[in-house]
Amino acid sequence: MKKLLLSLIILTLAVFTAACSSASGGEEETKKIKLGVSGSDTRIWDYIAEKAEKEGIEIEVVTFSDYVQPNVALAEGDLDANAFQTVAYFDTFIEEHNMDLSPIATTVLAPMGLYSEKVTSPDEIPEGGKIAIPNDASNGGRALLLLEEAGLIKLSEDYDGNLDLNKIIENPKNIELVEMVSAQTPRALPDVAASIINNGIAVDAGFNPTKDSIYLESETATPYVNIIAVRTEDKDNETLKRIAELYQEDDVADFINEEYKGSMIPTFIPLSDIGW
């Protein structure tokens, strides 16, 4: 009788222990990641979140309305990663704000465009016309390169890619460049001859960059490839690395090409190609 009772007790403890172990293991299998983006377009990350969910990774996409808070939130630990910025902007931002962040993967090239309600090509911009450009160092600098590519200005040979109007050495139409925060560039269209608008902001404003811009940035603009960024201490985190791998799979590239029709270009290149 005692042996039977002892056996029952041992069996009960074994079952209880196994149940607890199973429950605990189930909790550990689901890894939650908070990822920040700028703007309201979350289609790519919604698609990747579905893929990640099958591997026990829950991605919560947090949207922001500017280009500052996603990095601040990441640095302060409110996010695990963000994906909204070019490597050129990222490099400048972390240096200016002394943030210990690192990229773990490249994602897309989102071509910057020149838009207008008054003309249909850069050649039609009138003498002395005004063009709105972003006022931050990276995006403003990118805007100057776009204007040079469009044949409207010429920059000095030592131009470093950051916004500096003094680096304009030729301006045959005497174009007046009006600096403003990126989010304001679409709203400036009624008051200027043209406006240079970041891809994400243009989409949020209802534009299709490939159809509505009068000039679109070249696909070879590698300094402006977008990245996934994390805190440097987390750059080897297996879950974050797996999310980066999921992004760079062929089906995601196909989804981006189908969904965005050229306004977003999948650009999966080594970090060494962007200076990291």
Buried (B, 14 or more C-beta within 10 A) or exposed (E): EEEEEEEEEEEEEEEEEEEEEEEEEEEEEEBEBBBBBBBEBBEBBEBBBEBBEEEEBEBEBBBBEEBEBBBBBBBEEEBBBBBBBBBBBBBBBBEEEEBEBBBBBBBBBBBBBBBBEBBEEBEEBEEEBBBBBBBBBBBBBBBBBBBBBBEBBBBEEEBEBBBBEEBBEEBEBEBEBBBBEBBBBBEBBEEBBBBBBBBBBBBBBEBBBBEBBBBBBEEEBBBBBBBBBBBEEBBEBEBBBBBBEBBBEEEBBEBBEEEBEBBBBBBBEEBEEBEB
